Structures are given as C-alpha cells and as structure tokens.
C-alpha cells in the first residue's frame, strides 16, 4: 500500500499537467468503489458527509471532520483531497491550527474557502480572506509543505457572482502561495476560460455538481487541471433512496427498487477489494 509520502508526491504530480477527475465519496464503501473504477485521486465532500450524519452542510464539527478525513485518506490507495470548508475558524491563527490538524491526518491536499456563515455578508473581506490563505500556507509549510493547498473563492455559490472580484481574489490567493485555485459555481466556457487564463500557470479546479453539457474532454481543452463533483454523487444516492422510500410510504409500491444493483454484485466488488488488502 502506498505511503502518505507516496500519495502526496503523486497528487502533486497530477497537478503538473493534463486533467484528472477528482470524484467525492463520503464513506469507505464509496471510496473503495470509486478507486476500483480507476480514478487517480479522490476528495471528501463536506455535504455528503454531513447528510450521512443527518446534518446540513457546514454543521459537522471540526473534530468529527478531521476524523472523517483521516479515515477516508487511510482507506484509499490513491491521494485524497480534503474539502476543509472555511478552516473551522474566522481568524487566521484559528485557520492555521485547523490546517495543522488536517495535515496530520495523512491527507494529500486540502482546500480553504473564503465564505462566512453570515448570509448578509457571505464572503470575508478581501484583506481577511487573504490573511487566512497566508495562514493556511504557513501552516502547511510548517508541516512539511508537501500537502497540495487549494484556495477557493465562493462568490458564485454565495449570491455574489462577480467574475472580476472572483479573479482578483484568486490571483491574490495564488500570489500568497496557493498551489491550486478554485471558484465553485462558474459554469460557462467563458467564465472557466477566464479564470484559468487569469491564474495561469497555476492549476484550476472546476466543479461540475449539476447536469452539464460540458464533458471531461471539453474541460481539458479549456485548460482545467482538476474536475470535482462536490456533493453531487451523494445527492444522486440520496435521490434514489428518497424516491424508493417515498414510493413505499405513499403508494405501498416497491417499484423504486428497479435498476438497483443486486447484493451479489456489491458483495463481489467488496470481496475482491478485501482480498487485495
């Protein structure tokens, strides 16, 4: 099994050229299944894990999230990136302490976002957002510097879809030491291309968490380095579960089980995985 150092070196190599998909499992089973499909790296989803804990996205406590990240990272043979939300603190020194703890899980990368919990002021002021990125960078460097650091700006998914401000923040985050840049919510070719060009040669992560006409080939051609799906796979699973459960509760029908994989197929997948370990 690859060591933490092996996985971190591989994750950094993946960011050097080309484009890879970074799907988001939320437990060990989904981690191992995605790995079996040949994905080169995986990422946690704060939303997917929160839903599994009967919590809204953003409500998982830091200790629980750190433990979850460590569990999934240890369960995978491929690099794991942590969706570490806002670093579980407002002040830069609090972000630094959280990042230090996340690095200790053995994860290969982590992201920090600039969103607050205040709907009236959804993004941290520019200077504070930048200080938080610098604090995260310093904490990673102090931990050894081999964890890939992704800085996110959340305007497009927090009611502030300003492309110029998004680019201004990403460029500043890049200069502050972010290894990878991320603006979830940009959806058009024009937006994606503008962001990629603005922070070049740094790699950019693009989120596809909804039905989209864009393909992996399209995003590769635009220059994206990383493609993640956020909580979309978890929501897809919940969609099947909710639909089947509602049919039973409301109509007494079991037709919602149509198209589900048989237990034998899942047993085979996980038996083969178990035998490899």
N, C-alpha and C positions, 0 to 999 in steps of 0.2 A: 504494500500500500504506500502511495506517495506520502512523503513527509510534509509538514507545514511549509518548510522552506521550498520544497519541490513545487508545491501548488502555487505558492506566491511567485516564484520565478516564472512558471507557466502563465499565470494570469497577466503578469507584466508583459510577457512576450506576445500574448494575444492582442495587446493594445498597440503593438508596434506597426502592424499593417493588416490589411484585409478587413473583414467584417464578420462578427460572430453573434449568434443569438444567445441571450442570457435569460432563459425562462425562470419563472419564480415558483418553486414549490413551497409548501407550508408545513410539511411534516416529513418524517423519514421515508415513509412509503412513496410519496410523490417525488422526493429527492432521488431515491434509488430508481424509480421508473424513468424519470427524465434522463438520468445518467445512462440508463440502458439504451436509450434512443440515440446516444452518441453526441449529445450536447457537450461542448468543450468546457463550459463553465455554467454555474447556476447562481441565483441570487435569492435572498429571502424576500418575502413580501410582508410588510407590516400589516396590511389589510387582511391578507389571507390568514395570518396567524391570529390576529385579533378576532376575526369571525369564528375561528375554531375555539376560541376562549369565551364566546358569547359576549364580545366587547366590540364597540365601534372602533374603526381605525383611529389610531393615535392614543388609545386608552390603555395600552399594555404598559405596565411599569418597567422601568429600566432594568431592574434585576431580572425580571422574567424574560425580557427581550434578549439580554446578554446570554442568559442560559439557553434560550432557544437558538440563537445564532451559533453558540458553541456546539450544541447538539447536532444541528444540520451540517455544519462545517466538518465535524468529526465523522459524520456518516457518509460523506462523499469522497470519492477518489479524485474528483475534479475541483478546481478552485471555486470558492464560494464568495460572493459579494454580499455585504450586509446593508439592507435598507435600514439605516440607523436614524431615520427621521431627522429631527432637529438637534440631535445630540443630547436630548433629555435635560436641557438647561437653556436659560436665556443668556447668561453671562459667558464670555469667552472662557474663563477659567473652569466653569462647570462643563462646558463642551469638551475642553481638553481632558478633564478627568473621565468623562464618559468614553471618549475616544480611546484613552489609555486602556480602559477596561475591555472595550470591544477588540482592540488589537490582541489582548491576552486570550481571546477565545481561539486563536489559530486561524481566523478568517483571512482571506486573501485580499479583500478590498472592502471599503465602506464608503457610504455616501452621507453627506450632511446637507440639509436643506435650509433655506432662509425664510421659511414660513413660521408665523407666530400662531398662537391659539386664539387670537383676537380677530373676529370677523370684521371689525371696524378698521383694523389696521393689520391686514393679513401678512404683510412682509416686514421683516426687521428693517429699520432704517439702513441705508446703504453703508454707512461707516461701521455700524454694529455688525451687520451681516459680514462685512469684510474682516472685521476683527475676529469673528467666530471662525471663519475659514482659516485665518492665520493661526489661531489657537489649535485648530484641528491638525493643521500641517505640522506645527511644532511638536504636538503630542505624538504623531506618527513617527517623526524623525527621532524623537527621544526613545521610541520603542524599537527602533532599528531601521525605519524608513522603507521597508520592503512591502508594506501594505499599500495597494493602489488607492489613492484618495480621489473620490468624485465629489465635486461641489455642484449643488443643484440650486436653481432659482425657480420658484414656484408660481410666478405671476399668472401664467396661462391657466393654471388649475385652481387659482385662488381669487378669481374675479379681477385680475389686473393684467389683461392680455396686451401688454405694451412691448412690442418687439425691440424697440430701441433700448428700453430700460433693461430688458432681458439680456441683450447683447452687452450692454455696459457692465452689468453685474458679472456675467460670465467672463468677460475679458479681465476684469479686476480679480476675479477668483483665480483665473489662470496665472496672472502675474504674482498672486500670493502663494502659488505653489500647488494648486490642484493638478492632479495628473490627468483627470478626465472631467469633462463638463457635461451638464445635463439640464435641459429645460423641458420637463414633462408638460404635455399639452400642446406643443407645436405640432401641427398636423399636415400642413400643406407642403408641397415640394419647395415652394418659395421660402417659407419660414425655415424649414430644415436646412436648406442650402445656405441661407443667410447666416444661420448660427454656425454651421460647420466652417464656412469661409472666415467668419469673424474671429474664431479662436484657433484657426489653423496655426501650427501643425498639431496642436493638442487634439486627442481623440474626443469624439462626442457620442454620448449615449442617447438613443432615440426610443421613446416609449410608444408602443403600439398596444393600447389597452382597450381597444374598441374595434368593431368591424372597420376595416380599411382596405382601400383598393391598392395601397402600396404593398409591395412584396419585399422579401429579403433582397432580391436582385435589384429592385428599384432603389432601396436604401443604400445598398452597396455602391451603386452608380452615383448616388448623391454624395458619397464620401463618409457615410456613417460608419463608425467603428464597432459600436455595440448596439444591440436591439434588445430591450427588455419588454415584458408584458405586464409588470406590476401585479395587481390582484386579479387580472383577467382570468387566469386558469382557475383560481379559487372560486371566482364568481360563476364560471362555467360549471364547475362541480356543484355549487350551490343551486344553480338553475335546474339541473337535472334532479337533484334531491328534493327541492321545493315543489317542482312540478309533479313528481311522482307522489309525494306525501299529500299534496292538496287533492289529487285525484282520489286517493283512498279516503281522506277525511270528508270531502264534499260530495263525491259521487259513488263511493264504495267500489271504485274501479282500480284494478291493478295493471291497467294498460300502460301506465307510466314506466313500467319496467322494460318495455320494448327497447331494444338496442343496447341494453346494458351488457357489459362483458360477463361471461359466466365465471363462477367461482373457480372453476378448473383453470381458466386462463390466467387469473390473478395468482393462483397457487403456483402455477408453472413459472411465472415471471419471478416471483419472490423466492421460490425454491432454488432456481438457478442462481439468483443473486446470492443467496445464503451459502451455496456451495462454493462460490468464488472466494469466500472470506474465511 
